[in-house]
Amino acid sequence: MGISVLIVGSGAREHALTWKALQSPLTDAVYCAPGNAATEAIAINSDIEATDVEGIARFVRERDVHLTVIGPEAAVDAGVADRLLNDGRLVFGPSKAAGRIESSKAFAKSLMKRAGVPTPDYRVFQDPANAKDFVRSEGRAFVVKADGLAKGKGTLVPRDAAETLECIDTLMLRRTVGAAADQIVLEEKVEGREVSLMALVDGERVLPLEPACDYKRALDGDKGPNTGGMGGYSPVSFFDTTDIDRAVEAALQPVIDALREDGCPYRGCLYAGLMVGPSGIQVLEYNARFGDPETQIVLPRLDSDLIALLEAAARGELSGRLSWSPSASVGVVLASRGYPGSYARDYPIDGLGRVEQGVLVFHAGTASDPSGYVTAGGRVLTVVATGQTMADARERAYRNAERIRFEGVSYRKDLALRELEVSVTG
């Protein structure tokens, strides 16, 4: 007899997790809370919000759900895992205490320092005047980060000291991300190339996924404001198996060990945003969940049974290595004009039926009406294609992205360009 799985969340990440969960021979039912317009077509949606702890607990109990998989950070911070664990249920996703590795940048930096994880130097401030005095005394730029959860909009990267002062005002005085910036972190700017490394964690063991590169700026050439992610690619030519092992040893395992020693063992997906530069690997941030859009890009390359892995992690029984396709994967996020600022919605989406077989379209901000799907968010869709080479995957992803139309559609045209000369052989 198969098992039932509940995917908590409503974005493209959760659509990808649902799609992959349905491929497992272990599953006989996949539920989503709340899911989205696309998961409704392949799974069983509920009307329970991702942060409705009691509603999720009741649903799991009434449906006798075997495994719950937590998608968004807000659900982690709401304590969904804590409630389910208290009920004796299997859950893939960290407790609220372990999830502070994402919900508080200051906590994460302090944890890294204590665990000996390489990370840029930093200072923490609650008073904007003190923060600005510090910047003036240093006379240079710092990365400005809201301490709390800010839906990908809490990190600002100014070019000089004057812009840093403006960024402090933006977060702390104009309160563009609300209470998330009641405390901020000023972080040293470091040079290098960014890479995202996700790993499955069972409280003790760390099993890395294939790395990916995502693109956070809204516009080509890494211009424009930071977003939740405009797409990306996998694998990464400058980050090989040796680099992955080194990152696990230096950047992931130490914080997992420290959290366990602190009495809050981490079970779930740990995401590390890494900078690879002249001084080696440094951690820029941790997320306490699968990345978005990295999940949509990496999961199509995973040959192993995802549900078997997540269940093993939830039980504290991870072992072995993962099996991967040698193919390359490129994902293009189609966004609404104006994102990450204000944008219009309810525009009809045309062309989904013209997408080639084998090309995946994961829904993030859509709704359904009698005529089909309409836009309902800033990031609307992620178009993902695989290919024997990065060039093949990239050409296929963009060819199909062009077939999808809605009023104000916007997407970056330079994803994976830097990898075009690389042929993926395994």
DRENTI-89667 format. One record per residue (C-alpha): residue number from 1; z, y, x. Coordinates in steps of 0.2 Angstrom, whole numbers. Each point is the difference from the previous one (the first is absolute). Layout:
[NUM, [Z, Y, X]]
...
***
This chain:
[1, [0, 0, 0]]
[2, [-5, 17, 6]]
[3, [11, 15, 3]]
[4, [0, 17, -9]]
[5, [-1, 16, 10]]
[6, [4, 18, -4]]
[7, [-8, 14, 9]]
[8, [10, 17, -1]]
[9, [-11, 16, 0]]
[10, [-16, 7, -6]]
[11, [-11, 5, 14]]
[12, [-15, -7, 10]]
[13, [12, -8, 11]]
[14, [8, -10, -15]]
[15, [-18, -4, -6]]
[16, [-4, -7, 17]]
[17, [16, -10, 0]]
[18, [-3, -6, -18]]
[19, [-18, -5, 5]]
[20, [6, -10, 15]]
[21, [15, -8, -10]]
[22, [-13, -7, -12]]
[23, [-9, -9, 14]]
[24, [16, -10, 4]]
[25, [0, -18, -7]]
[26, [19, 2, -2]]
[27, [-1, 13, -13]]
[28, [-2, -4, -19]]
[29, [4, 18, -6]]
[30, [-1, 17, 8]]
[31, [9, 15, -9]]
[32, [-1, 18, 4]]
[33, [13, 13, -3]]
[34, [-8, 11, -6]]
[35, [-16, -4, 8]]
[36, [-16, 11, -3]]
[37, [-16, 0, -10]]
[38, [-8, -13, 13]]
[39, [14, -12, 1]]
[40, [0, -1, -19]]
[41, [-16, -9, 1]]
[42, [6, -13, 13]]
[43, [19, -2, -3]]
[44, [13, 3, -13]]
[45, [6, 18, 0]]
[46, [16, 6, -7]]
[47, [6, 18, -5]]
[48, [14, 0, 12]]
[49, [0, 13, 13]]
[50, [3, -4, 18]]
[51, [16, 9, 1]]
[52, [8, -8, -16]]
[53, [12, -11, 8]]
[54, [8, -7, -15]]
[55, [-17, -2, -9]]
[56, [-7, -10, 15]]
[57, [16, -11, 1]]
[58, [-1, -3, -19]]
[59, [-19, -5, 2]]
[60, [4, -11, 14]]
[61, [14, -9, -9]]
[62, [-10, -2, -17]]
[63, [-16, -6, 8]]
[64, [9, -10, 14]]
[65, [-10, 8, 13]]
[66, [1, -10, 16]]
[67, [-5, 14, 13]]
[68, [0, 19, -1]]
[69, [-10, 10, 12]]
[70, [5, 18, 2]]
[71, [-15, 12, 3]]
[72, [5, 18, 0]]
[73, [14, 9, 10]]
[74, [7, 8, -15]]
[75, [4, -18, -7]]
[76, [9, -4, 16]]
[77, [10, 16, 0]]
[78, [5, -3, -18]]
[79, [8, -17, 5]]
[80, [-12, -12, -9]]
[81, [3, -13, 13]]
[82, [19, 2, 0]]
[83, [1, -3, -19]]
[84, [-11, -16, 1]]
[85, [9, -7, 15]]
[86, [16, 3, -10]]
[87, [-7, -11, -14]]
[88, [-5, -14, 13]]
[89, [-18, 4, -1]]
[90, [-13, -2, 14]]
[91, [-7, 17, 5]]
[92, [-12, 6, 14]]
[93, [6, 18, 3]]
[94, [14, 7, 9]]
[95, [17, 6, -7]]
[96, [3, 19, -3]]
[97, [11, 0, 16]]
[98, [-13, -8, 11]]
[99, [-14, 11, -8]]
[100, [8, 15, 7]]
[101, [-11, -3, 15]]
[102, [-13, 9, -11]]
[103, [10, 9, -12]]
[104, [9, 10, 13]]
[105, [-10, 6, 16]]
[106, [16, 5, 8]]
[107, [8, -17, -3]]
[108, [-16, -9, 7]]
[109, [0, 11, 16]]
[110, [19, -3, 3]]
[111, [-3, -19, -3]]
[112, [-14, 0, 13]]
[113, [10, 10, 12]]
[114, [14, -13, -2]]
[115, [-11, -15, 1]]
[116, [-10, 7, 16]]
[117, [-16, 2, -9]]
[118, [-12, 12, 8]]
[119, [-3, 15, -11]]
[120, [-3, 19, 2]]
[121, [15, 11, 3]]
[122, [7, 8, -15]]
[123, [12, 12, -8]]
[124, [7, 0, -18]]
[125, [4, 16, -10]]
[126, [7, 4, -17]]
[127, [-1, 19, 2]]
[128, [-18, 7, 1]]
[129, [6, 15, 10]]
[130, [8, -11, 13]]
[131, [-16, -10, 1]]
[132, [-11, 15, 2]]
[133, [12, 7, 14]]
[134, [-2, -16, 9]]
[135, [-19, 1, -1]]
[136, [0, 18, 6]]
[137, [11, -5, 15]]
[138, [-12, -14, 5]]
[139, [-16, 10, -4]]
[140, [-11, -15, -4]]
[141, [-6, -10, -15]]
[142, [10, -15, -7]]
[143, [-4, -12, -13]]
[144, [10, 5, -16]]
[145, [5, -15, -11]]
[146, [10, 0, -16]]
[147, [14, -12, 1]]
[148, [-2, -8, -17]]
[149, [-14, -8, -9]]
[150, [-14, 11, -3]]
[151, [-15, -10, -6]]
[152, [-9, 2, 17]]
[153, [1, 19, -1]]
[154, [16, 3, 10]]
[155, [-8, 0, 18]]
[156, [-8, 16, 6]]
[157, [-8, 1, 17]]
[158, [-2, 18, 5]]
[159, [-10, 6, 15]]
[160, [12, 13, 8]]
[161, [18, 7, -2]]
[162, [-6, 13, -13]]
[163, [-7, -14, -11]]
[164, [16, -10, 2]]
[165, [10, 14, -7]]
[166, [-12, 1, -15]]
[167, [2, -19, -2]]
[168, [19, 1, -1]]
[169, [-1, 14, -13]]
[170, [-13, -11, -10]]
[171, [12, -15, -1]]
[172, [17, 8, 0]]
[173, [-2, 17, -9]]
[174, [-16, -3, -11]]
[175, [7, -18, -3]]
[176, [-18, -7, -2]]
[177, [8, -18, 1]]
[178, [16, 5, -9]]
[179, [17, -7, 6]]
[180, [-9, -12, 12]]
[181, [0, 15, 12]]
[182, [19, 5, -2]]
[183, [0, -7, 18]]
[184, [-14, 0, 12]]
[185, [-4, -8, 17]]
[186, [-9, 10, 13]]
[187, [-9, -13, 11]]
[188, [-9, 2, 17]]
[189, [-19, 0, -1]]
[190, [-7, -15, 10]]
[191, [-18, -3, 4]]
[192, [-9, -17, -2]]
[193, [-9, -11, -13]]
[194, [9, -5, -16]]
[195, [1, -17, -7]]
[196, [9, -8, -15]]
[197, [9, -17, 3]]
[198, [7, -9, -15]]
[199, [11, -15, 2]]
[200, [8, -13, -12]]
[201, [19, -1, 3]]
[202, [13, -13, -6]]
[203, [16, 8, 6]]
[204, [-2, -6, 18]]
[205, [-18, -5, 4]]
[206, [-15, 12, 1]]
[207, [-17, -6, -4]]
[208, [-13, 13, 4]]
[209, [-16, 3, -11]]
[210, [-16, 6, 8]]
[211, [0, 18, 5]]
[212, [-10, 14, -9]]
[213, [-4, 18, 3]]
[214, [1, 12, -15]]
[215, [-5, 18, -2]]
[216, [13, 11, -7]]
[217, [-9, 17, 0]]
[218, [-11, 4, -15]]
[219, [-16, 6, 9]]
[220, [-11, -7, 13]]
[221, [5, 3, 18]]
[222, [18, -1, -4]]
[223, [0, 17, -9]]
[224, [8, 5, -16]]
[225, [18, -4, -6]]
[226, [9, -16, 2]]
[227, [-3, -13, -14]]
[228, [7, -17, -5]]
[229, [-15, -7, 9]]
[230, [-19, 2, -1]]
[231, [-5, -17, 6]]
[232, [-1, -10, 16]]
[233, [-5, -16, 9]]
[234, [5, -16, 8]]
[235, [1, -7, 13]]
[236, [3, 13, 13]]
[237, [-9, -1, 17]]
[238, [13, 9, 10]]
[239, [15, -11, -7]]
[240, [-2, -18, 4]]
[241, [11, -16, -1]]
[242, [10, 5, 15]]
[243, [3, 17, -7]]
[244, [6, -7, -16]]
[245, [12, -12, 8]]
[246, [6, 15, 11]]
[247, [2, 11, -16]]
[248, [10, -14, -9]]
[249, [12, -2, 15]]
[250, [2, 19, 3]]
[251, [-2, 8, -17]]
[252, [4, -12, -14]]
[253, [12, -14, 6]]
[254, [13, 12, 6]]
[255, [2, 10, -16]]
[256, [0, -17, -10]]
[257, [14, -6, 11]]
[258, [10, 16, -1]]
[259, [-1, 0, -19]]
[260, [5, -18, -1]]
[261, [15, 4, 11]]
[262, [4, 15, -11]]
[263, [2, -12, -15]]
[264, [-16, 5, -9]]
[265, [-13, -13, 5]]
[266, [-18, 5, -3]]
[267, [-12, -11, -10]]
[268, [-17, 6, -5]]
[269, [-14, 9, 9]]
[270, [4, 12, 14]]
[271, [-14, 12, 4]]
[272, [0, 9, 17]]
[273, [-10, 15, 3]]
[274, [-3, 0, 18]]
[275, [-7, 12, 13]]
[276, [-9, -9, 15]]
[277, [-1, 12, 14]]
[278, [3, 3, 19]]
[279, [18, -5, -1]]
[280, [-3, -16, -10]]
[281, [4, -3, -18]]
[282, [11, 12, -10]]
[283, [6, -2, -18]]
[284, [-4, 16, -11]]
[285, [7, -7, -16]]
[286, [5, -16, -9]]
[287, [-4, -4, -18]]
[288, [10, -13, -10]]
[289, [-15, -7, -9]]
[290, [-18, -5, 2]]
[291, [-11, 15, 5]]
[292, [-13, 9, -11]]
[293, [-15, -1, 3]]
[294, [4, -13, 15]]
[295, [4, -14, -13]]
[296, [-17, 2, -8]]
[297, [-8, -1, 17]]
[298, [10, -14, 8]]
[299, [2, -12, -14]]
[300, [-18, -5, -2]]
[301, [1, -6, 18]]
[302, [15, -11, -3]]
[303, [-5, -19, -2]]
[304, [18, -5, -1]]
[305, [8, -3, -18]]
[306, [9, 17, -3]]
[307, [12, -6, -13]]
[308, [6, -15, 11]]
[309, [4, 13, 13]]
[310, [9, 12, -11]]
[311, [10, -14, -8]]
[312, [5, -6, 18]]
[313, [5, 18, 5]]
[314, [10, 2, -16]]
[315, [9, -17, 4]]
[316, [3, 5, 18]]
[317, [-11, -14, 6]]
[318, [-15, 8, 9]]
[319, [-9, -10, 13]]
[320, [-16, -3, 9]]
[321, [-15, 12, 2]]
[322, [-12, 7, -12]]
[323, [-19, -5, -2]]
[324, [-12, 14, 0]]
[325, [-19, 2, -4]]
[326, [-9, 7, 16]]
[327, [-9, 12, -12]]
[328, [2, 19, 1]]
[329, [6, 10, -15]]
[330, [-3, 18, -5]]
[331, [8, 9, -15]]
[332, [-6, 17, -7]]
[333, [12, 9, -12]]
[334, [-9, 9, -14]]
[335, [11, 15, -5]]
[336, [-1, 14, -13]]
[337, [-6, 17, 6]]
[338, [16, 10, 5]]
[339, [11, -14, 6]]
[340, [13, 0, 7]]
[341, [2, 17, -10]]
[342, [-3, 2, -18]]
[343, [-15, -9, -8]]
[344, [-8, -3, -17]]
[345, [0, -18, -8]]
[346, [-8, -10, -14]]
[347, [-17, 1, 7]]
[348, [-11, -16, -4]]
[349, [-3, -12, 15]]
[350, [-17, -6, 1]]
[351, [-8, -13, 11]]
[352, [14, -13, 2]]
[353, [-12, -13, -7]]
[354, [-13, 3, 14]]
[355, [12, -4, 14]]
[356, [-6, -15, 10]]
[357, [7, -17, -2]]
[358, [14, -2, 13]]
[359, [4, 18, 1]]
[360, [18, 4, -6]]
[361, [4, 15, -10]]
[362, [19, 2, -2]]
[363, [6, 13, -13]]
[364, [14, 13, 4]]
[365, [-2, 14, -13]]
[366, [-11, -6, -14]]
[367, [3, -2, -19]]
[368, [-10, -10, -13]]
[369, [-8, 7, -15]]
[370, [-13, -8, -13]]
[371, [-15, 5, 12]]
[372, [8, -7, 16]]
[373, [11, 7, 14]]
[374, [4, 19, 2]]
[375, [9, 9, 14]]
[376, [19, 2, -1]]
[377, [6, 4, 17]]
[378, [-3, 8, 17]]
[379, [-6, -16, 9]]
[380, [-10, -9, -13]]
[381, [-8, -15, 9]]
[382, [-1, -9, 16]]
[383, [-17, -8, 4]]
[384, [3, -14, 13]]
[385, [-14, -10, 8]]
[386, [0, -13, 14]]
[387, [-13, -5, 12]]
[388, [-3, -9, 16]]
[389, [1, 16, 10]]
[390, [8, 16, -3]]
[391, [-17, 8, -2]]
[392, [-4, -13, -14]]
[393, [16, 3, -9]]
[394, [-1, 19, 1]]
[395, [-18, 1, -6]]
[396, [3, -11, -14]]
[397, [16, 9, -5]]
[398, [-9, 17, 0]]
[399, [-16, -7, -9]]
[400, [11, -6, -14]]
[401, [11, 16, 0]]
[402, [-15, 10, -4]]
[403, [-4, -11, -15]]
[404, [16, 6, -9]]
[405, [0, 17, -8]]
[406, [12, 11, -8]]
[407, [2, 19, -2]]
[408, [7, 7, 16]]
[409, [0, -16, 10]]
[410, [5, 3, 18]]
[411, [1, -11, 15]]
[412, [0, 0, 19]]
[413, [-17, -4, 8]]
[414, [7, -4, 18]]
[415, [11, -16, -3]]
[416, [-1, -12, 14]]
[417, [-14, 10, 9]]
[418, [9, -2, 17]]
[419, [-1, -19, -2]]
[420, [-18, -1, -2]]
[421, [-4, -7, 17]]
[422, [13, -14, -2]]
[423, [-6, -17, -6]]
[424, [14, -10, -8]]
[425, [0, -18, 7]]
[426, [18, -5, -4]]
***
